[in-house]
């Protein structure tokens, strides 16, 4: 499992949110170690606070999606069953905007470059980040 995760994170980084942002400050190896440690730390922290197994799994899947080096549209399928119980606006929007991932194809077909255009990254993650920040602000006001 760890070998597979390591190989995937070093060979295929396409449109991950946090992983791609961290690549600007370090090498893929260092970023992979940071992401792995962050993932484990968050899951352990969440396990101490969340007693509902279904909410814990939902949180784990969300964390995995946000920390992944690549986010293919079908990765979000793991979240869809949970939307029956909890509707998080940012994730609902991400499940729709993830289609911008396919903006890599014209560049790949014309020159072999598997890079996501900046406009597509902004279109995919811009509304998600705005809604997530709005939701965090709303939760702080409510508490």
Buried (B, 14 or more C-beta within 10 A) or exposed (E): EEEEBBEBBBEEBBBBBBBBEBBEEEEBEEBBBBBBEBBEEBBEEBEEEBEEEEBBBBBBBBBBBBBBBBBBBEBBEBBEEBBEEEEBBBBBBBBEBBEBBEBBEEBEEEEEEEBBEEEBBEBBBEBBBEBBEEBEEEEEEEE
